[in-house]
């Protein structure tokens, strides 16, 4: 599993290309658990933006954020600047 160093910390790189929406949801859930166990800052999601946008809409449209909130995962989802086919989930620290 590859990680990427960002200004917000090290994140787990997750490629969602060629997955159905249900597969992407399962993969995101699994990778969130791994990132949390490893003490990483979150996930770097590669979802693409040209052919079909169901996964991008799920990630950026509020459904994923609502799901994370319902599970008690404090996080924020960001589009990655300069790359419309990627988004990041960053865990928020309790303060």
N, C-alpha and C positions, 0 to 999 in steps of 0.2 A: 504494500500500500504506500503510495507516494504522498508526501506532504509538501506543502508550499509555505514558505515564510512570507508573512504579510506584516504590514505596520500594526495590525491588531493581534498578531501572534501567529503561531504555526497552525495551519489548518489541513485537514485531510482532503485530498483531491478525489472527487467522485465523478466519473464519466457516466452520464445517463443517456448517451446517444443510443439509438436503436432499441430502446426499451419501451414497452407499453406503459401507460400511466400507472397501472397497478404494480408493475415490476419496479418502476422508479420509486414509488411510495415505499415499497418494502426495502429497497436498497438504501434509501435515505434514512429510514428508521434504523436499519442495521448499522450503517456507517456513523450515525449520531451516537449510538451506544459505544462503538469503538473509539470515536474521538473523545467522548467523555471519560472512558476508562483510561485512555492514554494521556489525559490532562491537556488535550489540544484546545485551541481557541474556538474550533468549529469546523465547518465544511466549506469547501470550494466546489460548487456544483457546476458541471459543464452540461448544459441542456440544449444548446443550439437555439437558433431562432429562424431559420429559413423554411424548413419543411415541417409543418405542424407545430402547434404551440401549446398543446395540452399540458405538457410538463412545465413549460415556462409559466403558463397561466396559473397552474397549481402552486408553483413556488412563489410567484410574485403577486398573485391576485388575492391573497389573504387566507386561502384554505390551509396551506401548510402552517402559517403563523398561528391560526386558530387551533390547529391540531397540536402544535407544540405547546401552546398555552394551556390547553385542556390536559396535557400530560404533565404539567408543572415544569416544563423546560423553559427557563428564562432565556430568551434569545431575541435577536433582531435579524431580519433578512434584508440584504442589500444587493442591488444590481452592481456588478463589478464594472467600475468606470473604464470605458474604452473597449469593452468587449460585451456586446449585447447578448451573446450566447452563454453568459455565465452569471451566476449569483453566488452569494456567500451567506451562510448562516453563522452568526457569531454568538457564542454563549455570553450572557451577561452575568457579571459577578454580583453577588448579594452585597449590598452596601447599606 
